[in-house]
Amino acid sequence: MKKNDAQGVSARPVGRLLALPMALAMIGVVPVAQAAPVSWVVSADGNWDTATNWSSNPLLPAAADAVTINVSGLRTITFDSSVSTIASLSSAENLIVSGGALTVSGAFGNTAATTLSGGTLTLSGASNLSTLTHSGGTLDGSGVVTVAGASTWSGGSQTDAGSTSFNGPLTLSGGDGRIVTSRTVNFGGTTTWTNPSDSTGYFYTGSGATLANSGSFLDQNAFDNFMFNAYGGADSTFVNSGSYIKSGAGTTDISIGFNNSGSLDVQTGTLRLGGGGSSTGGSYTVASGATVEFSGGTHTLTDIVSGGSGTGRLLASGGTVDSSGTLVFAGTIGVSGGGLFNFNGAASAAAFEQSGGTIGGTGSLSIAGASTWSGGSQTDAGST
């Protein structure tokens, strides 16, 4: 009797449970699958695509799986060929993505090293990495990626609507180019940019990409280099709210927008700004023999003061420079080629040179020292 009673009692809730999914489906409610925990189970280096390395064996981690990689010793796990999506990833081991396509739809954390040398790594959630070495392949996704420690970026692309924040030291080195489209890349620590020969180690941008420096950006390019909106779309921008220090002898040609509210220090060579932009309340220090050249676009300068005693040049060779408020420059202001320099506030400089172009505006330009005027025009209601 007890057995029969037990069977009778249990049959009713089972029937209700079986009917529940049908009832939910009838009213349009789809049960949400819960993330399943999957972990790396061998204390050894290995390949992601080897099923016996996982607790899910004979299956590989899949879209609903919360993956953990944390075993004894420091191991290296390589993802090199497959196409895989997982719900989240928590790692304490070195992870190398060298091929294929790995998508992490939720959170990704790695307290060891993360390397991207090929393939595609798509991060759609919040990601916190100890270090990142990026030499090839694509970092994709709409998530926020934060890198805490010393990192290297020598090649490859970063794209999509997400962001990458390098908060520790970052080395931009090597001869390969870096590509940034749509994405925001933040430089929050000390970033060092070098190249081995002319026009190598460059930045190609597109689709409204933003490169934002709030730390110390050290332009040590010994050879000519550039940032260029090669992939079209909305204009890309370099935003400096920290310090941009150029000490390399080459010419750095930034033909994307350049917005400055921090300090700009050109110690040698030429910093050529050809994409327009705005500078508000920042400082320009240009050493003797060095040049900041406005070569294209429209640049707006508001309340700019020399940050030191540098006697280099502030040159408008193309496009338009509109100065308002106070402009105090310790070196030489120059105009050449097709440049237009409008002074709409009170501007002063130690020296002046004009071989072409036009000076205009409704404000004043006062020159304390030697000047040379060999060509070009001066117009509008202001004074020189």
N, C-alpha and C positions, 0 to 999 in steps of 0.2 A: 504493500500500500504506500509506504513512504517513497519507494522508488518511483511508483506511478504518479504519486502526488508531485514529486520533484520534477518529473518530466512535464506534467501538466502546467506547473507554475512557470517553468523555464521557457516553455514554448511561447507563452504570450509575449514576454519582453523581446524575445528573439524576433518574433513576427513584427513587432513594432519597429525594431531596429532595421529590419530588412525593408520595411515600408518607408522609413524616413528618407533615404536618398531619393526614392521615387517621388515622394511628396515635395521635397525641395526642388527637384528638377521640374515638377509641374508648375511651380510658382516662380521659376526662373532663378533660383538661388543655387549657385554652384559651390560646394564645399571647397575650401582652400587647402591645398596640400601643405603639410608642415615639413620644414627642412629636416632631412635625415642626416645624422652625424656619420661622417666617414673619415677615417684616419689612416695615415701612413703607418705601416706596422713593422717595417724592417729597419734595424739600426745600421743602415748602410746607404751609400749613394745609390741613385737609381733613376730610372726613366718613368715619367708620369704614365706612359701608356702600357706599362707592365702591370697587369691586373693583380698579380700575386703580391705586389707592394702595398695593396690597399685592403682595408677591412671589408670592403664591398665585394671582394673577389667572389665570383668570376667577373663581376662588373666593374667598370671604371667609374669614378665620380661623375655624377650627372646633375642636371639642372636644379633638382630640388635638394641637393646635398650641401650640408655645411661641413667643409673640409678642414681638417686639422693636420698639420705636419709638425710634429714635435717628438723627437726620439732622443735616445742617449747619444752624446757626441754631436759635433757639428757636421751635418751631412749636406750633400748637394743633390737637388732634385732637378732634372732637366725635362722641360716640355719642348718637343722639337718637331712634331709632325701632325698631330691630330687636330680636330676641331672640337672644342669642348666648352660647355657652359656649366658653371656651378653657382650655388646660391651665395656662398661666402667662403673666405679662406683665411685661416689663422696659422701663421708659420713662425717657427723658430729656427728654420734651416735655410741654407742658401737656395735660392730659386733662380734658375736660368730659363728664360724663354728665348729659344733660338730659331723657332719655326712654328708652323701651324697657326692656330688661333685659339687663345684662351680668353674666355669672358667670365668675369666675376660680377654677378649682377647686384650683389650686396657689399658688405664690408670686407675689406682686405687689410690685414695687418701682417707685417713681417719684421721681426726683431733682428733678423740676420740680413744678408745681402740679397738684393734683387738686381738681376741683370737682364737687360733686353738687348739682344743682338740680332734678332731676326723674327719674322712672323708678326703677329698682332696680339697685343695685350690690351683688352678692353676692360676698363674699370668704371662701373656705373654707380657705385656707391662711394662711401667715405673710405679712403685708403690712407693708412699711416705706415710709412716705410722708414726703416733705419737708414739705409743708403740705397742709391740707384745708380747703376752704371748703364748708360744708354749709348750703344755703338751702332745700332742698326734696327730695322723693324719699325713698327708703329705702336705708339702709346695712344689709345683711343678711348672714347667713352665720355659720358656726361658727368662723371663723379669728380669729387674734390680729392686730389692726391697731394699729400703732405710728406715731404722728405726731410728728416731731421738732421741727418749727418752728412759727412763728406761724400760728395758724389762727383761723377764724371759724365759729361755728355759730349761724345765725339762724332756722332752721326745718327741718322734715323729721323723719324718724324713724330710730332705730337699734334694731335688733331681732335676734332669734335668740340662740343660746347663746354667741356669740363675745364679744370684748371690743374696746374702743377705748381706747387710752391716748394722751392729749394730754400730751406731755412738755415742750412749749414754751408760750409765752403763748397763751391762748385767750380770744377775745372772744365772750361770749354776749349778743347784742344783737338789736334789732328787735322788732316787735310780734307775730310769729308764735310759736306754741308749739313746743316740742320734745317728741318722744315717744320714750320708752325702754321697751321691753318685753323681758323675759328677759335682756337684755344687761347686761354690766358696762362702765361708762364710768369711766375713771380720769382724774382731773385732777392732773397731776404738776408743772405749772409754775405760773404766775400766771394765774388765771382771773378774768375780770371780767364780772359779771352785771349788766346794766342793762335798763330798760324805758321805753318812751315814754309810757305811760299805765296806769291801773289794770288789773290782771289781764291784762296782755299779756306776751309773752316768757316764759311759764310753762313748767313741766315737767309733762307727763302721763306716768305710769309704769304698769307692770303686770307680772304674771307673774314676780315675784321679781327685778325689775331692781335693780341696785346702782349708785349714784353714789358714787364713792370719791375723796376729796380727800386727797392727801399733800403738796400744795404750799400756795399761798396762794390761798384762795377769797375774792374781794372782792365782797361783796354790796352793790352800789351802786344798787340799785333805788330810784329817787326816788318811785315809786308802789307801791301794794300789789301783791304778787305771791305765787306759791304753787308748791308741788310737791304733786301729788295722784295717788293710785293709781287713776286713772280707768279703766284697762283691766282691773282686777280680777286674779284669780288670787292667787298667793302674794304676801305683803306685800313691798313694795319698801323700800329702805333707803338713806339717805345716811350715809356713813361718813366721819368727819373724823379723820384722824391728823396733819394739818398744822395750818394756821391758817385759821379761818373768821372774817372780819372784816366786820361789817355797818356800813356808813357811810351807807347810803341812808335817807331819812326815812320811807319807807313801811313798812307791816307785811308782813313775809315770813312766810307761813303754810306751814310744812313739815309736812304731815299724813301723810307716810310716816315710817318709823322713822328716828330720828336717833341714831347711835352716835358718841360723842366720846371720843377718847383724846388729842386734841391741845389746842389753845387756841381758845377761843371768846371773841370780843371784839365786843360790841355797843356801838357808839359812839353810835347814835341810832336812834329808832324802836323797833319791837317785833319780836322774833324769836319767833314762836309755834310751839311744837312740839306737834303733836297726834297723832302716830302711835306714841308710845312709843319705847323704845330704852334704851340703856345708856351711861353715861359713867363711865369708870374712869381715875383718875389724871390727868385733864385739868384745865384751868383755865377758869374763867368770869370774864370781866371785863365789867362792865355799867356804862356811864357814867351820870352823873346825868341823869335824865329818860328813860332808855332802860329796856327791859324784856325779860327772857327769860321767856316765859309757857309753862307746861306746861298745855295745854288739853285733852288727851285721851290715851288709851292708858295704859300703865304704863311709867314711867321709873325706872330704877335708877341711883342716883348713889353711887359708891364713891370715897372719898378725893378729894374735890373741894376745891380751894383757889382763892380769888380770885387772878387773875393780875395785879391792879393795885389801885389805890385807888378804883376806880369806885364810886359810891354809888347806882347804879340798883337795880332790883327783880328779885328771883327769885320768880316768882309761880306758885302752883298754882291754876288756875281751873277745872280739870276733870281727870278721870282720876285716876291715882294716882302719887305720887312717893314712892319708897322710898329713903331715904338711909341708908347704912351707913358704918362707918369714920369718917373725919373730914370734916366739911363746914365750911369757913371762908369766910364771905362778907362782903365789905367794905361791902355796901349793905344793902338792906331785904329780908327774907324775908316773903312775903305769902301768904295763903290767901283765896280768895273763891269764890263760886258753889258748884259741887259738887265742888270739889277736895279731895283727901285727901293730906296731906303727912305721911308717917311718918318720924320721926327715930329710927333704931335704933342710932346711934352717938353721937358727940359733935359737936354742931353749934353754931355761933356766928355771930352777925350783928351789924351795927352798929345795926339798927333792925328793927321788926316791925310788921305790920299784918294784921288779920284781920277781914273783913266777912262771911264765910260759910265754908262748907266745914268740914273737920275736920282737926285736928292729932292724930296718934296716934304709936304706936311705943313702944319700950321704952328708948330712949336719952334724951339730954338736949338741950335747945335753950336756949342762953344768949344773951340780948340785952343789949348794952352801953348802948344809947341809948334814944331816944324810941320809944314803942310805942303802937299804937291797936288796941283790940279792941271792935268794934261789933256783932259777930254771929258765928255759927258755934259749933262745939264743940271741946273739947280732951278727949281720952280716952286710954285705955290706961295702961300702968304706967310710962311715962316721966315726964319733968318739963320744965317750961318756966320 
